[in-house]
Structure formats: C-alpha cells, structure tokens
Amino acid sequence: MTNNDILKKLRVALKLRDDEIIKILSLVDFKISAGELSALFRKEDHPNYKECGDQILRNFLNGLVIHLRGPKESN
C-alpha cells in the first residue's frame, strides 16, 4: 500500500474535502496548493500523477491529530 493509497482511504473514511485537507496541513505550517493535492489523488498512470512522499503524509497525520483533538496544551 502506497502513501497515496493511505491518504485516499483516510480522505474517504473521514469524508474530507480537498479544502479541509489543505486546512489540516496548514495546522502544521505545511503549504500545498489544490492542484498539487489533486495530483496525489490521481491514478498512477495519469500524466499529472504525483507520488505522496513521507513528508506530506507525516504532516497530514500530525495535522489530523490537531484537527481532531485540538492543539497540545502547554503546562
């Protein structure tokens, strides 16, 4: 299973729209355009397909934690 597959499955399972994914990534100061994001969701044989790197998936997961739980509390 590729990072692209994981990202697609999370998007479907959590019913996230592209703008919500961009917002989640911005929570961890990771900027991505709508065009770059759509390239991650294309089929592998599409000319504009882009492989989802570990950095994108890691930042998405970290942003998702903040999105679902809220920011980490300072003591």
Residue frames relative to the residue before (quaternion, step in Angstrom):
aa qw qx qy qz dx dy dz
M 1.0000 0.0000 0.0000 0.0000 0.00 0.00 0.00
T 0.3176 -0.7682 0.5301 0.1673 3.57 -0.81 1.01
N 0.6662 -0.4674 0.3885 0.4322 3.55 -1.32 0.18
N 0.6087 0.5527 -0.3511 0.4480 3.59 1.06 -0.74
D 0.6502 0.5185 -0.3118 0.4596 3.59 0.96 -0.88
I 0.6441 0.5203 -0.3158 0.4634 3.59 0.97 -0.87
L 0.6632 0.5045 -0.2993 0.4648 3.57 0.92 -0.93
K 0.6475 0.5148 -0.3140 0.4660 3.60 0.97 -0.84
K 0.6809 0.4961 -0.2920 0.4528 3.58 0.88 -0.93
L 0.6409 0.5053 -0.3220 0.4799 3.60 1.05 -0.73
R 0.6221 0.5457 -0.3345 0.4509 3.57 1.02 -0.82
V 0.6889 0.4660 -0.2774 0.4810 3.59 0.90 -0.92
A 0.6792 0.5120 -0.2987 0.4329 3.59 0.82 -0.99
L 0.7579 0.3575 -0.1922 0.5107 3.58 1.00 -0.83
K 0.3675 -0.7632 0.4570 0.2713 3.59 1.36 0.05
L 0.2777 0.7797 -0.5040 0.2467 3.56 0.89 1.03
R 0.3192 -0.7053 0.6001 0.2015 3.55 -1.11 0.78
D 0.6859 -0.4913 0.3366 0.4181 3.57 -1.24 0.37
D 0.6609 0.5075 -0.3217 0.4496 3.60 0.93 -0.84
E 0.6298 0.5215 -0.3332 0.4694 3.59 1.11 -0.62
I 0.6337 0.5178 -0.3286 0.4716 3.59 1.04 -0.75
I 0.6315 0.5176 -0.3274 0.4755 3.59 1.01 -0.80
K 0.6468 0.5133 -0.3122 0.4698 3.60 1.00 -0.84
I 0.6413 0.5219 -0.3196 0.4627 3.60 0.96 -0.86
L 0.6624 0.4907 -0.3034 0.4780 3.61 0.97 -0.83
S 0.6436 0.5251 -0.3328 0.4465 3.60 1.05 -0.68
L 0.5471 0.6176 -0.3976 0.4014 3.62 1.20 -0.39
V 0.7396 0.3134 -0.1988 0.5614 3.59 1.20 -0.49
D 0.5373 -0.6703 0.3637 0.3604 3.57 1.25 0.63
F 0.4617 0.6262 -0.4839 0.4007 3.57 0.96 0.90
K 0.1848 -0.8084 0.5552 0.0641 3.55 -0.56 1.21
I 0.0998 0.7583 -0.6383 0.0874 3.55 -1.00 0.93
S 0.3969 -0.7156 0.5220 0.2404 3.57 -0.98 0.82
A 0.6460 -0.5130 0.3928 0.4065 3.56 -1.28 0.34
G 0.6384 0.5355 -0.3232 0.4485 3.60 1.05 -0.71
E 0.6530 0.4973 -0.3079 0.4812 3.56 1.00 -0.83
L 0.6471 0.5222 -0.3155 0.4573 3.56 1.01 -0.81
S 0.6683 0.4970 -0.3149 0.4551 3.59 0.90 -0.85
A 0.5979 0.5659 -0.3601 0.4389 3.60 1.14 -0.57
L 0.6220 0.5490 -0.3329 0.4482 3.59 1.16 -0.58
F 0.7252 0.4416 -0.2317 0.4748 3.58 1.14 -0.64
R 0.4984 0.6539 -0.4311 0.3717 3.60 1.26 0.06
K 0.5949 -0.5383 0.4453 0.3976 3.55 -1.31 0.25
E 0.6364 -0.5791 0.3612 0.3593 3.57 -1.13 0.68
D 0.7035 0.4612 -0.2795 0.4629 3.60 1.05 -0.63
H 0.4841 0.6518 -0.4437 0.3793 3.62 1.26 0.02
P 0.5471 -0.6538 0.4068 0.3283 3.62 -0.93 0.81
N 0.7376 0.3946 -0.2310 0.4969 3.62 1.11 -0.58
Y 0.3256 0.7523 -0.5020 0.2758 3.59 1.26 0.37
K 0.0654 -0.7756 0.6269 0.0331 3.55 -1.06 0.81
E 0.4309 -0.6949 0.5154 0.2566 3.55 -0.92 0.92
C 0.3845 -0.7057 0.5507 0.2257 3.56 -0.99 0.91
G 0.2772 -0.7870 0.5324 0.1423 3.55 -0.50 1.17
D 0.6916 -0.4742 0.3536 0.4144 3.53 -1.32 0.27
Q 0.6304 0.5596 -0.3336 0.4220 3.58 1.02 -0.81
I 0.6601 0.4981 -0.3122 0.4676 3.60 0.92 -0.87
L 0.6800 0.4829 -0.2954 0.4660 3.59 0.84 -0.95
R 0.6434 0.5247 -0.3227 0.4545 3.60 0.94 -0.86
N 0.6819 0.4757 -0.2895 0.4743 3.59 0.90 -0.90
F 0.6199 0.5301 -0.3469 0.4629 3.59 1.05 -0.71
L 0.6738 0.4934 -0.2996 0.4613 3.60 0.88 -0.90
N 0.6465 0.5011 -0.3179 0.4795 3.59 1.00 -0.78
G 0.6589 0.4947 -0.3013 0.4800 3.59 1.01 -0.79
L 0.6219 0.5484 -0.3319 0.4499 3.55 1.08 -0.73
V 0.6096 0.5374 -0.3446 0.4700 3.58 1.05 -0.73
I 0.6664 0.4842 -0.2981 0.4822 3.60 0.91 -0.90
H 0.6459 0.5367 -0.3107 0.4453 3.58 0.97 -0.90
L 0.7512 0.4046 -0.2175 0.4740 3.60 0.87 -0.91
R 0.7776 0.3477 -0.1718 0.4949 3.62 0.94 -0.85
G 0.4833 -0.6177 0.4707 0.4043 3.55 1.09 -0.67
P 0.6467 -0.5296 0.3637 0.4111 3.60 -1.22 0.31
K 0.6004 -0.5749 0.4256 0.3576 3.53 -1.22 0.63
E 0.4200 -0.7165 0.5027 0.2398 3.55 -0.90 0.93
S 0.3308 -0.7215 0.5734 0.2031 3.56 -1.06 0.81
N 0.2925 -0.7647 0.5519 0.1582 3.55 -0.96 0.90
